[in-house]
Amino acid sequence: MAELTIGTTYGSALLQAASEFGKRDLILEEARQILDILEQEPEFHAFINYPAVSAVEKKAVIKKVFSDQICQELLNLLYILVDKGRTYHFPRIVKAYEDMVHHEEGVSYGTVYSVQPLKKQQLEKLETEASQLLRETVKLDNKLDPKLIGGVKILVDGRIIDASIRKRFEDLGSKIMER
């Protein structure tokens, strides 16, 4: 639970600073780039999270790597996370920040799982239908799920819309068992 609070607290502070300086989208883009770097460079990721390395050393490396690449507000956040020993939470903070930005924009992002890749028109139709059902603008990303027999499963902000054939079979089985 504390991890959720850390993400929300730092994400909210970052959003406040980003909004104050008109850098909301820039910070989101740069934070995503940092996440990509951390994923592509596991040794760097391990270094900034390793407790035996001093905060001074970590901040010097972060400054060398990022000072000309990201805005000062995001660099300051990284420094604070190093000082507090919370660099491990950076992905969660970025996710919380991203969710808050999307909430301010009135958009919810989700995932539609399918057996085969969906065509653009199919994805747009599902976005429209999910938007009507959830009464908010929904943007979907398509991911494949080989466990599905057919149909789709949509996950938006922790809510599931299950229109899969597997779900239909489970529902049918439940009705048969009731009798």
BAVO-987306 format. One line per field, with one value per residue (C-alpha): x, y, z. Coordinates in Angstrom, 1 decimal, always signed. Example, Ala and Ser with C-alpha at 12.3 -4.5 7.8 and 13.67 -1.06 7.14 Angstrom:
% BAVO-987306
u = +12.3, +13.7
v = -4.5, -1.1
w = +7.8, +7.1
END
This chain:
% BAVO-987306
u = +0.0, +2.9, +4.2, +0.9, +1.1, +4.7, +3.7, +0.7, +2.5, +5.5, +3.4, +1.1, +4.0, +5.6, +2.3, +1.9, +5.5, +4.9, +1.6, +3.2, +5.9, +3.8, +5.8, +3.2, +3.5, +7.3, +7.9, +5.6, +7.6, +11.0, +9.9, +8.9, +12.3, +14.0, +11.9, +13.1, +16.7, +16.3, +14.7, +17.4, +20.3, +19.8, +23.3, +22.4, +19.1, +20.8, +23.4, +20.9, +19.0, +22.0, +22.1, +25.9, +26.5, +26.4, +23.7, +26.5, +27.9, +24.4, +23.5, +26.8, +26.1, +22.5, +23.6, +26.2, +23.7, +20.6, +21.5, +21.3, +18.6, +15.7, +14.1, +15.3, +12.0, +12.4, +16.1, +15.2, +12.8, +15.5, +17.8, +15.1, +14.4, +18.2, +18.3, +15.3, +16.4, +13.3, +14.7, +13.2, +9.7, +10.4, +8.3, +5.4, +5.7, +5.7, +2.6, +0.8, +1.8, +0.7, -2.7, -3.2, -2.4, -4.9, -7.5, -7.1, -7.5, -10.7, -9.2, -8.8, -6.3, -6.8, -5.9, -8.0, -6.8, -7.5, -6.4, -5.3, -4.2, -7.2, -7.6, -7.7, -11.4, -12.1, -10.0, -11.8, -15.2, -14.2, -13.0, -16.3, -18.3, -16.2, -16.4, -20.2, -20.4, -18.0, -19.2, -15.7, -13.3, -11.4, -8.2, -7.2, -4.0, -4.3, -2.3, -2.5, -3.7, -3.3, -5.4, -8.5, -10.6, -12.1, -13.7, -12.0, -11.3, -11.0, -9.2, -9.6, -8.6, -9.0, -12.4, -12.9, -15.3, -15.1, -16.6, -14.5, -15.9, -14.2, -16.3, -19.5, -18.7, -18.1, -21.4, -23.2, -21.6, -22.8, -26.4, -26.3, -25.0, -27.8, -30.5
v = +0.0, +2.4, +1.8, +3.1, +6.2, +6.9, +6.7, +8.9, +11.4, +11.9, +11.7, +14.4, +16.7, +16.1, +17.0, +20.1, +21.3, +20.2, +22.2, +25.2, +25.4, +24.3, +21.1, +18.4, +16.6, +17.2, +15.6, +12.6, +12.1, +12.4, +10.2, +7.5, +7.8, +7.3, +4.2, +2.9, +3.5, +1.8, -1.2, -1.3, -0.8, -3.1, -2.4, +1.3, +0.5, -1.7, +1.0, +3.7, +1.3, -0.2, +0.9, +0.6, +3.4, +6.8, +9.4, +11.7, +9.2, +8.3, +12.0, +12.6, +9.8, +10.9, +14.4, +13.2, +11.0, +13.2, +16.8, +17.9, +15.3, +16.1, +19.2, +20.4, +19.4, +15.8, +15.9, +17.3, +14.5, +11.9, +13.7, +13.6, +10.0, +9.3, +11.3, +9.5, +6.0, +5.7, +5.4, +1.9, +3.5, +5.6, +3.4, +3.6, +7.3, +7.7, +5.5, +7.5, +10.8, +9.4, +8.3, +11.8, +13.5, +11.2, +11.9, +15.6, +15.1, +13.1, +10.0, +6.5, +4.2, +0.4, -2.8, -5.0, -8.6, -10.7, -13.9, -12.1, -8.5, -6.2, -4.0, -0.3, -0.1, -2.9, -1.2, +2.1, +0.4, -1.2, +2.2, +3.8, +1.0, +1.0, +4.8, +4.6, +1.9, +3.5, +7.1, +8.4, +8.6, +5.3, +4.7, +1.1, -0.7, -4.2, -7.1, -10.7, -13.4, -16.9, -18.2, -16.6, -19.0, -16.1, -12.7, -10.0, -8.9, -5.2, -3.9, -0.1, +1.4, -1.9, -2.6, -5.6, -6.0, -9.7, -10.5, -13.6, -17.0, -18.5, -16.2, -17.2, -20.9, -20.2, -18.3, -21.2, -23.7, -21.7, -21.6, -25.4, -25.9, -23.8, -26.1
w = +0.0, +0.8, -2.7, -4.2, -1.9, -3.0, -6.7, -6.2, -3.9, -6.2, -9.4, -8.0, -7.1, -10.5, -12.2, -10.2, -11.2, -14.8, -15.0, -13.3, -15.9, -18.9, -19.3, -18.7, -22.0, -22.2, -18.8, -19.7, -22.9, -21.2, -18.3, -20.8, -22.4, -19.0, -18.4, -21.8, -20.9, -17.6, -19.3, -22.1, -19.6, -16.7, -15.3, -15.1, -13.5, -11.0, -10.3, -9.4, -7.2, -5.4, -1.8, -1.4, -3.9, -2.4, -3.3, -4.4, -6.9, -8.2, -8.7, -10.5, -12.9, -13.4, -14.1, -16.6, -18.4, -18.3, -17.7, -21.3, -22.2, -19.8, -18.2, -14.9, -13.1, -14.0, -13.2, -9.8, -9.2, -9.9, -7.4, -4.8, -5.4, -5.0, -1.8, -0.3, -1.6, -3.7, -7.3, -7.4, -7.4, -10.5, -12.9, -10.5, -10.2, -14.0, -14.2, -11.5, -13.3, -16.7, -15.2, -13.7, -17.0, -18.8, -16.1, -16.6, -20.3, -19.7, -21.4, -20.0, -21.6, -21.6, -23.4, -25.6, -25.6, -28.7, -30.3, -33.5, -34.1, -34.6, -37.6, -37.1, -37.8, -35.3, -32.6, -33.2, -33.0, -29.6, -28.4, -29.3, -27.6, -24.5, -24.3, -24.5, -21.9, -19.4, -20.2, -20.8, -23.7, -24.0, -26.0, -26.4, -27.1, -28.7, -27.2, -28.1, -25.6, -27.0, -24.0, -25.5, -27.7, -29.6, -28.9, -26.9, -23.3, -22.5, -19.4, -18.7, -15.3, -13.5, -15.1, -17.3, -20.2, -21.1, -24.4, -24.9, -26.0, -22.9, -20.7, -22.6, -22.0, -18.3, -18.1, -19.9, -17.5, -14.5, -15.8, -16.4, -12.9, -11.4, -12.8
END
